[in-house]
Amino acid sequence: MKTCALLLSLFIFFACNPKANSGDKIKTDEPERAEALATENPPAKEDPDPTDDIAAEEYLLPSSSMATAAIVKESLQRKFKADIEKNILEKEARKFVQFEYDLNADGTNEILVGLVGPYFCGSGGCTQFVMDHEGKIITTFTVSDYPVVIDKNKTNGWNDLFIRSDGEYRIIKFDGSSYPSNPSLEPALGTIPGDGLPRALDFIHDKYPWFRF
């Protein structure tokens, strides 16, 4: 009697589960579900500056590339190597903001870099840099205030810049190899640049991450 019951159970099982006898694995939708969840909930963007309370996705886009920051960091470490090793340039002062913009319309962004603190700033302003996309310094600006406004007009194929220096915005034109390093010696604009122009390194009004070098 027990044998009959067992045979009946096996018959019902295979009759109701045809794939169980085919050698095929029973498919599930688990991989599809996992893929759908990953699409709906992508990994969180890494925060370039975890020392503040600004969410990673809220930073100004041209200012927040960690790959670009790594290039700038290496360039600054090379330039200030001696003073870093002598501890003249202390760790707390080694920070910067950046802004990427294609100043010469060649398809690659230049990098505007701003520094702050007593080592880099005085009564006339601060040190700023324009670098190429590999971190090579094109221009070092002294006595420069923030922001740097990028004009639509071009000189020698590069955008003119408006930089505050000595209390006024100055017109900074590319001379064919670099921009003039001391904005205070350049002609005054005589007005405030229009709001429609890109304002680089405006960390007072826009959300910028600070990077360390």
BALO-249249 format. One record per residue (C-alpha): x, y, z; residue number from 1; residue in one letter. Coordinates in steps of 0.001 Angstrom, whole numbers, plus 500000, padded with zeros to 6 digits. Example, Ala and Ser with C-alpha at 12.3 -4.5 7.8 and 13.67 -1.06 7.14 Angstrom:
<sites>
        x        y        z    nr   rest
   512300   495500   507800     1      A
   513670   498940   507140     2      S
</sites>
This chain:
<sites>
        x        y        z    nr   rest
   500000   500000   500000     1      M
   502845   502344   500854     2      K
   504492   501586   497506     3      T
   501337   502532   495615     4      C
   501060   505793   497507     5      A
   504693   506649   496702     6      L
   504245   505910   492994     7      L
   501090   508028   492930     8      L
   502914   510957   494553     9      S
   505759   510781   491994    10      L
   503277   510660   489115    11      F
   501484   513773   490383    12      I
   504806   515624   490900    13      F
   506097   515016   487356    14      F
   502678   515622   485812    15      A
   502406   519050   487477    16      C
   506099   519975   486976    17      N
   507076   519075   483419    18      P
   510396   520943   483637    19      K
   511467   518802   486577    20      A
   511854   515887   484207    21      N
   513543   517784   481394    22      S
   516909   518360   483042    23      G
   516434   522140   482729    24      D
   517009   524395   485710    25      K
   513979   526198   486956    26      I
   514468   529869   486010    27      K
   513802   532729   488363    28      T
   513609   536459   487854    29      D
   516205   537240   490554    30      E
   518903   538539   488136    31      P
   516375   540771   486398    32      E
   515135   542086   489723    33      R
   518689   542834   490884    34      A
   519453   544682   487654    35      E
   516251   546700   487920    36      A
   517021   547682   491507    37      L
   520555   548748   490544    38      A
   519131   550945   487782    39      T
   516535   552490   490068    40      E
   519052   553015   492883    41      N
   522465   553835   491351    42      P
   525487   553995   493684    43      P
   525808   557308   495501    44      A
   528253   559792   493962    45      K
   531450   560059   495974    46      E
   531591   563312   497930    47      D
   534698   565288   496880    48      P
   534687   567264   500136    49      D
   533305   565322   503100    50      P
   534346   568102   505507    51      T
   531280   570221   504697    52      D
   527533   569573   504776    53      D
   526966   569923   501015    54      I
   525699   566793   499257    55      A
   527915   565463   496462    56      A
   525334   566082   493742    57      E
   524844   569730   494798    58      E
   528340   570946   493918    59      Y
   528827   573134   490870    60      L
   529655   570649   488116    61      L
   532794   572347   486653    62      P
   534255   572493   490164    63      S
   533816   568962   491435    64      S
   535802   566498   489294    65      S
   538003   564412   491572    66      M
   540097   563300   488577    67      A
   540844   566939   487729    68      T
   541572   567693   491381    69      A
   544164   564909   491414    70      A
   545931   566562   488452    71      I
   545881   569964   490175    72      V
   547068   568448   493443    73      K
   550112   566889   491803    74      E
   550952   570150   490024    75      S
   550718   572215   493222    76      L
   552753   569698   495191    77      Q
   555527   569971   492603    78      R
   555441   573770   492524    79      K
   555484   574228   496299    80      F
   557591   571158   497123    81      K
   560391   573041   498888    82      A
   558106   575068   501160    83      D
   555983   572002   501953    84      I
   559078   570055   503000    85      E
   560287   572979   505151    86      K
   556800   573248   506693    87      N
   556631   576884   505583    88      I
   553450   575999   503734    89      L
   551491   574279   506477    90      E
   548984   571515   505858    91      K
   545987   573649   506876    92      E
   546786   576188   504129    93      A
   547168   573610   501379    94      R
   543684   573680   499866    95      K
   542216   574898   496591    96      F
   539100   575310   494486    97      V
   538965   574663   490755    98      Q
   536838   575474   487736    99      F
   537058   573746   484359   100      E
   536435   575709   481159   101      Y
   537634   575432   477573   102      D
   539237   578860   477235   103      L
   540717   578313   473770   104      N
   537973   576187   472167   105      A
   540307   573269   471440   106      D
   537971   570665   472913   107      G
   539813   570218   476226   108      T
   539189   572166   479409   109      N
   541689   574448   481033   110      E
   541631   574533   484833   111      I
   541326   577736   486840   112      L
   542648   577235   490359   113      V
   542083   579445   493388   114      G
   544023   579478   496659   115      L
   543365   581201   499976   116      V
   545074   581803   503312   117      G
   547996   583961   504502   118      P
   550600   582080   502447   119      Y
   548760   582813   499171   120      F
   546876   586041   499920   121      C
   547779   589556   500953   122      G
   546070   592931   501075   123      S
   546002   593101   497269   124      G
   544483   589680   496644   125      G
   545448   586032   496253   126      C
   547389   583689   493999   127      T
   545473   581970   491217   128      Q
   546492   579701   488349   129      F
   545394   578800   484872   130      V
   546537   575249   484036   131      M
   546109   573066   481005   132      D
   544237   569763   481283   133      H
   547469   567977   482285   134      E
   548256   570391   485120   135      G
   550917   572446   483334   136      K
   550777   576021   484601   137      I
   549946   578490   481836   138      I
   549655   581598   484022   139      T
   550193   582432   487675   140      T
   548078   585393   488764   141      F
   549087   587474   491770   142      T
   547036   590097   493696   143      V
   543816   588629   492324   144      S
   540413   588543   493972   145      D
   537410   586285   493348   146      Y
   535488   585510   491187   147      P
   537157   585261   487779   148      V
   534615   586191   485105   149      V
   535025   584635   481657   150      I
   534141   587009   478824   151      D
   532738   585978   475433   152      K
   535322   588115   473646   153      N
   538539   586354   472647   154      K
   542102   587577   472136   155      T
   544571   585371   470278   156      N
   541971   582598   470394   157      G
   541499   582675   474184   158      W
   538625   584099   476215   159      N
   539325   587417   477882   160      D
   539047   587307   481675   161      L
   537773   589891   484144   162      F
   539639   589655   487446   163      I
   539142   591921   490450   164      R
   542391   593548   491497   165      S
   543095   596785   493357   166      D
   539367   597312   493876   167      G
   538274   597021   490229   168      E
   537624   594399   487600   169      Y
   540566   594307   485185   170      R
   540529   593197   481552   171      I
   542950   590294   481150   172      I
   543844   589332   477569   173      K
   545867   586356   476345   174      F
   549113   587468   474706   175      D
   549698   584342   472631   176      G
   551468   582290   475297   177      S
   549890   583306   478615   178      S
   547783   585855   480417   179      Y
   549532   588789   482169   180      P
   550384   587737   485716   181      S
   549584   590975   487566   182      N
   545961   591994   486917   183      P
   546368   595276   488806   184      S
   548498   596606   485932   185      L
   545821   595885   483308   186      E
   543044   598254   482144   187      P
   540017   598604   484407   188      A
   536692   597363   483034   189      L
   534875   600271   484672   190      G
   531742   598261   485454   191      T
   530567   594962   486915   192      I
   530555   592114   484368   193      P
   527111   590944   483241   194      G
   525357   588130   485082   195      D
   525162   586005   481934   196      G
   528913   585351   481925   197      L
   530482   582319   483636   198      P
   531891   583166   487048   199      R
   534762   580903   487963   200      A
   536048   580257   491495   201      L
   533043   582048   493013   202      D
   533111   579904   496132   203      F
   531416   582622   498183   204      I
   528154   582379   496213   205      H
   528307   578913   494599   206      D
   528797   575446   496060   207      K
   532436   574456   495657   208      Y
   534273   571540   497214   209      P
   537666   572317   498707   210      W
   540457   569964   497737   211      F
   543684   569419   499655   212      R
   547242   569140   498377   213      F
</sites>
